[in-house]
Amino acid sequence: MVNRIIQLLKIYLFCNTHLMKTLLNTTKYLLILSLIGLMTSCKKEFSGDNYVAYFGGEVANPNNPYVLFCKNNIVIDTIPLKKDNTFFIKFDSLTPGLYSFKHEPEYQYVYFDKNDSLMVHVNSKDFDNSIVFCGRGDEKNNFLMEMYLRNEKDRDQMFDIFDYNFEKFNANIEKTNKSNLKFYKAKKQEIQWDEEFDVFAKAMVEFPYYTKKEVYPVIHKIRTGEDVASKMPKEYYDFRKQIDFSNEALTDFSPFAMYLNHMLNNVASLNTKKNLSEADMSLKTNINKLKVADTLIKNQKVKNIVLNNIAFQYLLEDQNMVNDKAFLETYRRYSTDKSKKNEILKIEKAIQLLTIGKPLPSVELVDVNGKKTTTNDLVTKNTVFFFWSEKLNSHLVAVHKKVMEFEKAFPNYNFIAINLDSNIDTWKETLSAYQFNPAKEFHCSNFEDIKDKWAITKVHRIIIVNADKSIKNGFANMFDVNFEDNLK
């Protein structure tokens, strides 16, 4: 609480300092009036009929020179940071609703009512804990952040609670939920927000609570070996009946999305035979999830988004060609999303291109000297393409160690590393730090291209190509115990 009060004082000073700088440096009278309104008239109603809004702030210790402003995971604007690490943008027309701002790799939500003008302070070294809003609309957004931090603190303390017997577990989560509801009702009364915002405010309270109820029997059994399902009251899952699964506003809201994922896992696993292999179990469970979502969600737009989320998660985890095809056949039966932007259809198309015996689609790469080349040019003998990212440090070290072993055991193969990070300078710095062989290290200059052509959804993928550039195995894993069989 003390740290939060200190942060509030800092943001107050920042907001007023930034305002003075802006007033001194601008000659646009209307903008001055708007900025004065931003900091001094939070409760005053605008008389105009426009939807002008403002968003700005400061990023301490920035990771990159911009802030992304997004809606439903789609970037609306890229806002550059100034030399003093501040940013500011005017929206001539901004539809009220929930948005997000990203300073990669972190993000948070921001809610705009009509004509809101918001400033935010962020420290990238402690992203979530550092965020405080000021300006018109700040109270609603600070409530969302307070609830987020309460939920995060609660989640950090939840691990041991799943070991409790049902009575003790239930008493614990009910106590926490009662406290959160009290906080929510007090803030709703104080701020007097509208029903549109209340959808998200209430969701911040309800869905973390519902999620704990969903995961308890599963985690309890994993950790203790006890199947507690028979000891829970019959009405335990009655809360599901109160949920509007077709609410478009909540589809991309993480508390709802997280809950929905756990709920679908629970329901889908009930009809899955336990004697299946791990891969077949995953396939069966995820096909069941598609079926449950199809039955549960009536709004087709929402249903398509949920089906896409299920499919993307599954394809991210599984790299079995046969299973992927079986899963995607079911996906196509239920999804009506045939748009060119549909990532699942792109992945499906790429999977079909990676059939054994087909020529590997060529992808453009860049070497350490900045010279462009293609994967076709690099395949002069049997070749293994593997991937890494600076963000996954343990993997990049482990995969390169594995490659060193395989290079000795299989000299007839060429092992080519492809870095998937967006920043080419960071890639070069990492190469220098680890002193990898620069002749076999390349950077992917266009991630969208390699994702669309090679169905790259995770760095653990390995692609094995014959000397004639035909595909030997498009979905291998170097850490599989039987991986060497692919090279014989």
Backbone hydrogen bonds, N-H to C=O, Kabsch-Sander energy under -0.5 kcal/mol:
donor,donor_aa,acceptor,acceptor_aa,energy
5,I,1,M,-2.1
6,I,2,V,-2.4
7,Q,3,N,-2.3
8,L,4,R,-2.1
9,L,5,I,-2.0
10,K,6,I,-2.2
11,I,7,Q,-2.4
12,Y,8,L,-2.0
13,L,9,L,-2.2
14,F,10,K,-2.6
15,C,11,I,-2.9
16,N,12,Y,-1.9
17,T,13,L,-2.3
18,H,14,F,-3.0
19,L,15,C,-1.9
20,M,16,N,-1.9
21,K,17,T,-2.1
22,T,18,H,-2.2
23,L,19,L,-2.5
24,L,20,M,-2.2
25,N,21,K,-1.5
26,T,22,T,-0.9
29,Y,27,T,-0.9
32,I,28,K,-2.1
33,L,29,Y,-2.3
34,S,30,L,-2.2
35,L,31,L,-2.6
36,I,32,I,-2.7
37,G,33,L,-2.4
38,L,34,S,-2.0
39,M,35,L,-1.6
40,T,36,I,-2.1
41,S,37,G,-1.7
44,K,41,S,-0.9
51,Y,92,D,-0.6
53,A,91,F,-2.1
54,Y,116,D,-1.6
55,F,89,I,-2.3
56,G,118,L,-2.2
57,G,87,F,-2.3
58,E,120,V,-2.0
59,V,85,N,-2.6
60,A,58,E,-0.6
60,A,122,V,-3.6
67,V,79,I,-2.6
68,L,102,K,-2.9
69,F,77,D,-3.0
70,C,68,L,-0.5
70,C,100,S,-3.4
71,K,74,I,-2.5
74,I,71,K,-1.8
76,I,69,F,-3.2
77,D,69,F,-1.8
79,I,67,V,-3.4
79,I,77,D,-0.6
81,L,65,P,-2.2
82,K,86,T,-3.1
85,N,82,K,-2.1
87,F,57,G,-2.3
89,I,55,F,-2.1
91,F,53,A,-3.5
92,D,90,K,-0.6
94,L,51,Y,-2.3
97,G,112,F,-2.5
99,Y,110,V,-2.9
100,S,70,C,-2.2
101,F,108,Q,-2.5
102,K,68,L,-2.8
103,H,106,E,-1.7
106,E,103,H,-1.8
108,Q,101,F,-1.9
110,V,99,Y,-2.4
112,F,97,G,-2.6
116,D,113,D,-1.9
117,S,136,R,-0.9
118,L,54,Y,-2.4
119,M,134,C,-2.8
120,V,56,G,-1.6
121,H,132,V,-1.7
122,V,58,E,-2.5
124,S,60,A,-2.3
124,S,122,V,-0.5
126,D,123,N,-1.8
127,F,124,S,-0.7
130,S,126,D,-1.6
130,S,127,F,-0.6
131,I,127,F,-0.7
131,I,128,D,-0.9
132,V,121,H,-0.9
134,C,119,M,-2.3
136,R,117,S,-0.9
138,D,135,G,-2.1
141,N,137,G,-1.4
142,N,138,D,-2.9
143,F,139,E,-1.7
144,L,140,K,-2.0
145,M,141,N,-2.1
146,E,142,N,-2.5
147,M,143,F,-2.7
148,Y,144,L,-2.3
149,L,145,M,-2.7
150,R,146,E,-2.2
151,N,147,M,-2.5
152,E,148,Y,-2.4
153,K,149,L,-2.4
154,D,150,R,-2.3
155,R,151,N,-2.5
156,D,152,E,-2.1
157,Q,153,K,-1.0
158,M,155,R,-1.1
161,I,158,M,-0.6
162,F,158,M,-1.1
162,F,159,F,-0.8
163,D,160,D,-1.7
164,Y,161,I,-1.4
169,F,165,N,-2.7
170,N,166,F,-3.1
171,A,167,E,-2.0
172,N,168,K,-1.8
173,I,169,F,-2.3
174,E,170,N,-2.1
175,K,171,A,-1.7
176,T,172,N,-1.9
177,N,173,I,-2.5
178,K,174,E,-2.2
179,S,175,K,-1.8
180,N,176,T,-2.3
181,L,177,N,-2.6
182,K,178,K,-1.8
183,F,179,S,-2.0
184,Y,180,N,-2.7
185,K,181,L,-2.7
186,A,182,K,-2.1
187,K,183,F,-2.2
188,K,184,Y,-2.4
189,Q,185,K,-2.0
190,E,186,A,-2.1
191,I,187,K,-3.1
192,Q,188,K,-1.9
198,D,194,D,-1.9
199,V,195,E,-1.2
200,F,196,E,-0.5
200,F,197,F,-1.1
201,A,197,F,-2.3
202,K,198,D,-2.9
203,A,199,V,-1.2
204,M,200,F,-1.8
205,V,201,A,-0.6
205,V,202,K,-0.9
206,E,202,K,-3.0
207,F,203,A,-1.7
209,Y,205,V,-0.8
210,Y,206,E,-2.7
211,T,207,F,-2.6
212,K,208,P,-1.8
213,K,209,Y,-1.5
214,E,210,Y,-2.1
215,V,211,T,-2.5
216,Y,212,K,-1.6
219,I,215,V,-3.0
220,H,216,Y,-3.0
221,K,217,P,-1.4
222,I,218,V,-1.8
223,R,219,I,-2.7
224,T,220,H,-2.5
225,G,220,H,-0.5
225,G,221,K,-1.7
226,E,220,H,-0.6
228,V,226,E,-1.1
231,K,228,V,-1.7
232,M,228,V,-0.5
232,M,229,A,-1.2
236,Y,233,P,-1.8
238,D,235,E,-2.0
240,R,237,Y,-1.8
241,K,238,D,-1.7
242,Q,239,F,-1.4
243,I,240,R,-1.3
245,F,243,I,-1.2
247,N,244,D,-1.4
248,E,246,S,-0.7
250,L,247,N,-1.0
251,T,247,N,-0.6
251,T,248,E,-0.9
253,F,250,L,-1.8
254,S,252,D,-0.6
256,F,253,F,-0.8
257,A,253,F,-2.6
258,M,254,S,-2.9
259,Y,255,P,-1.7
260,L,256,F,-3.1
261,N,257,A,-1.9
262,H,258,M,-1.9
263,M,259,Y,-2.8
264,L,260,L,-2.7
265,N,261,N,-2.0
266,N,262,H,-2.3
267,V,263,M,-2.6
268,A,264,L,-2.9
269,S,265,N,-1.9
270,L,266,N,-0.6
270,L,267,V,-0.9
271,N,268,A,-0.7
272,T,269,S,-1.3
273,K,271,N,-0.5
276,L,273,K,-0.7
281,M,277,S,-2.8
282,S,278,E,-2.2
283,L,279,A,-2.2
284,K,280,D,-2.6
285,T,281,M,-2.6
286,N,282,S,-2.3
287,I,283,L,-2.1
288,N,284,K,-2.3
289,K,285,T,-2.0
290,L,286,N,-1.7
291,K,287,I,-1.9
292,V,288,N,-2.8
293,A,289,K,-2.5
294,D,290,L,-2.0
295,T,291,K,-1.8
296,L,292,V,-2.9
297,I,293,A,-2.3
298,K,296,L,-0.6
300,Q,298,K,-0.6
303,K,299,N,-2.8
304,N,300,Q,-2.6
305,I,301,K,-1.7
306,V,302,V,-2.5
307,L,303,K,-3.0
308,N,304,N,-2.4
309,N,305,I,-2.1
310,I,306,V,-2.5
311,A,307,L,-2.6
312,F,308,N,-2.8
313,Q,309,N,-2.3
314,Y,310,I,-2.3
315,L,311,A,-2.8
316,L,312,F,-1.8
317,E,313,Q,-1.6
318,D,314,Y,-3.1
321,M,319,Q,-0.7
324,D,320,N,-3.0
325,K,321,M,-1.9
326,A,322,V,-1.9
327,F,323,N,-2.7
328,L,324,D,-2.7
329,E,325,K,-1.7
330,T,326,A,-1.3
331,Y,327,F,-2.3
332,R,328,L,-2.4
333,R,329,E,-1.0
334,Y,330,T,-1.2
334,Y,331,Y,-0.6
335,S,331,Y,-2.4
338,K,336,T,-1.2
342,N,339,S,-1.4
343,E,341,K,-0.6
346,K,342,N,-1.5
347,I,343,E,-2.4
348,E,344,I,-2.7
349,K,345,L,-2.3
350,A,346,K,-2.3
351,I,347,I,-2.7
352,Q,348,E,-2.0
353,L,349,K,-1.4
354,L,350,A,-1.0
354,L,351,I,-0.6
355,T,352,Q,-1.0
357,G,471,I,-2.6
358,K,355,T,-2.1
360,L,469,K,-2.5
365,L,373,T,-2.8
366,V,443,H,-2.0
367,D,371,K,-2.4
370,G,367,D,-2.1
373,T,365,L,-2.6
375,T,363,V,-2.0
378,L,374,T,-1.1
379,V,375,T,-1.1
380,T,378,L,-1.4
383,T,465,V,-2.7
384,V,414,N,-3.1
385,F,383,T,-0.5
385,F,463,I,-3.1
386,F,384,V,-0.5
386,F,416,I,-2.5
387,F,459,V,-0.7
387,F,461,R,-0.6
388,W,418,I,-1.7
392,L,389,S,-1.2
393,N,391,K,-0.7
396,L,392,L,-2.3
397,V,393,N,-1.9
398,A,394,S,-2.2
399,V,395,H,-3.1
400,H,396,L,-1.3
401,K,397,V,-1.9
402,K,398,A,-2.1
403,V,399,V,-2.1
404,M,400,H,-1.9
405,E,401,K,-1.5
406,F,402,K,-2.4
407,E,403,V,-2.7
408,K,404,M,-1.1
409,A,405,E,-1.8
410,F,406,F,-2.8
413,Y,410,F,-1.9
414,N,382,N,-2.8
416,I,384,V,-3.0
416,I,414,N,-0.6
417,A,440,K,-2.9
418,I,386,F,-2.4
419,N,442,F,-2.8
420,L,388,W,-2.1
424,I,422,S,-0.7
427,W,423,N,-1.6
428,K,424,I,-2.0
429,E,425,D,-2.3
430,T,426,T,-2.2
431,L,427,W,-2.4
432,S,428,K,-2.2
433,A,429,E,-2.1
434,Y,430,T,-2.2
435,Q,431,L,-1.8
436,F,431,L,-1.0
440,K,437,N,-1.6
441,E,438,P,-1.1
442,F,417,A,-2.1
443,H,366,V,-2.7
444,C,419,N,-2.4
445,S,364,E,-0.7
445,S,443,H,-0.8
450,I,446,N,-1.8
451,K,447,F,-2.5
452,D,448,E,-2.2
453,K,449,D,-2.2
454,W,450,I,-2.3
455,A,451,K,-1.2
456,I,450,I,-0.6
457,T,455,A,-0.8
461,R,458,K,-1.1
462,I,476,A,-1.7
463,I,385,F,-2.2
464,I,473,N,-3.0
465,V,383,T,-3.2
466,N,470,S,-3.1
469,K,466,N,-2.1
471,I,358,K,-2.8
472,K,464,I,-2.7
473,N,464,I,-1.8
476,A,462,I,-2.3
480,D,477,N,-1.9
483,F,480,D,-2.0
485,D,482,N,-1.3
486,N,483,F,-2.0
487,L,484,E,-1.6
488,K,484,E,-0.5
488,K,485,D,-0.7
